[in-house]
Amino acid sequence: MTRLLTDDEVDTQLADLDDWSRVEGEPAIRTTTELADFAAALAYVNKVGDLAEAANHHPDIDIRWNKVTLTLSTHSEGGLTQADVELAHQIAAL
């Protein structure tokens, strides 16, 4: 069982993740990245997929032409855990 982060812990850790924010009304964090075109969006999603597989932690992914929205939450725990923040940092480094 993984420990859920407190609201203060989430806020502190989001301070280092400029493009990520809390999802209103949900225990999740989200980012949207705009890329050059659909092909670039797919390539980005594949890179995110590689990171997710390596971490065994998978974001919800929404692709709208050149925009990719990623949402992280530890569904099995019902909220945000350190695994979400760590994967967000890895994704932000892409």
C-alpha positions as CSV (number, residue, x, y, z in Angstrom):
1,M,0.0,0.0,0.0
2,T,1.3,3.4,-1.0
3,R,0.8,6.5,1.2
4,L,-1.4,9.3,-0.2
5,L,0.2,12.7,-0.2
6,T,-1.3,15.4,1.9
7,D,-2.6,18.6,0.3
8,D,0.4,20.5,1.5
9,E,2.8,17.9,0.1
10,V,1.1,18.0,-3.3
11,D,1.3,21.9,-3.3
12,T,5.0,21.8,-2.3
13,Q,5.9,19.3,-5.0
14,L,3.8,21.0,-7.7
15,A,5.9,24.2,-7.1
16,D,8.7,22.4,-9.0
17,L,6.4,21.3,-11.9
18,D,5.5,24.5,-13.8
19,D,3.2,22.9,-16.3
20,W,1.3,20.6,-13.9
21,S,-1.7,21.6,-11.8
22,R,-4.3,20.0,-9.6
23,V,-7.5,18.8,-11.3
24,E,-10.5,20.6,-9.7
25,G,-12.7,18.2,-7.9
26,E,-10.5,15.2,-8.5
27,P,-7.5,13.7,-6.6
28,A,-5.2,14.2,-9.7
29,I,-2.7,16.4,-11.4
30,R,-2.7,17.3,-15.1
31,T,-0.7,18.9,-17.8
32,T,-1.4,19.8,-21.5
33,T,1.4,19.9,-24.0
34,E,1.0,21.5,-27.4
35,L,3.2,20.0,-30.2
36,A,3.8,20.8,-33.8
37,D,1.2,18.4,-35.3
38,F,-0.5,15.1,-34.8
39,A,2.6,13.0,-35.7
40,A,4.6,14.9,-33.0
41,A,1.8,14.3,-30.5
42,L,1.9,10.6,-31.2
43,A,5.7,10.5,-30.8
44,Y,5.4,12.4,-27.5
45,V,2.8,9.9,-26.3
46,N,5.1,7.0,-27.1
47,K,7.9,8.6,-25.1
48,V,5.5,9.1,-22.2
49,G,4.4,5.5,-22.6
50,D,8.0,4.3,-22.3
51,L,8.4,6.2,-19.0
52,A,5.1,4.9,-17.7
53,E,6.0,1.3,-18.5
54,A,9.3,1.6,-16.8
55,A,7.7,3.1,-13.7
56,N,4.7,0.7,-13.9
57,H,2.5,3.8,-13.4
58,H,0.3,4.9,-16.2
59,P,-1.3,8.3,-16.9
60,D,-4.7,8.9,-18.5
61,I,-3.9,10.2,-22.0
62,D,-6.1,12.4,-24.2
63,I,-4.9,13.4,-27.7
64,R,-6.6,16.2,-29.6
65,W,-4.7,16.7,-32.8
66,N,-1.5,18.4,-31.6
67,K,-2.4,18.7,-27.9
68,V,-1.8,15.9,-25.4
69,T,-3.3,16.1,-21.9
70,L,-1.9,13.8,-19.3
71,T,-3.6,13.1,-16.0
72,L,-1.9,11.3,-13.1
73,S,-3.5,9.8,-10.0
74,T,-2.9,6.5,-8.2
75,H,-6.3,5.0,-8.8
76,S,-5.6,2.0,-6.6
77,E,-5.0,4.3,-3.7
78,G,-7.8,6.8,-4.5
79,G,-5.5,9.9,-4.7
80,L,-2.1,11.3,-5.3
81,T,1.1,9.4,-4.3
82,Q,4.8,10.0,-4.7
83,A,4.6,7.8,-7.8
84,D,2.5,10.5,-9.5
85,V,4.9,13.2,-8.7
86,E,7.9,11.2,-9.8
87,L,6.4,10.3,-13.1
88,A,5.3,14.0,-13.6
89,H,9.0,15.0,-13.2
90,Q,10.1,12.4,-15.7
91,I,7.5,13.6,-18.2
92,A,8.4,17.2,-17.6
93,A,12.0,16.4,-18.5
94,L,11.0,15.1,-22.0
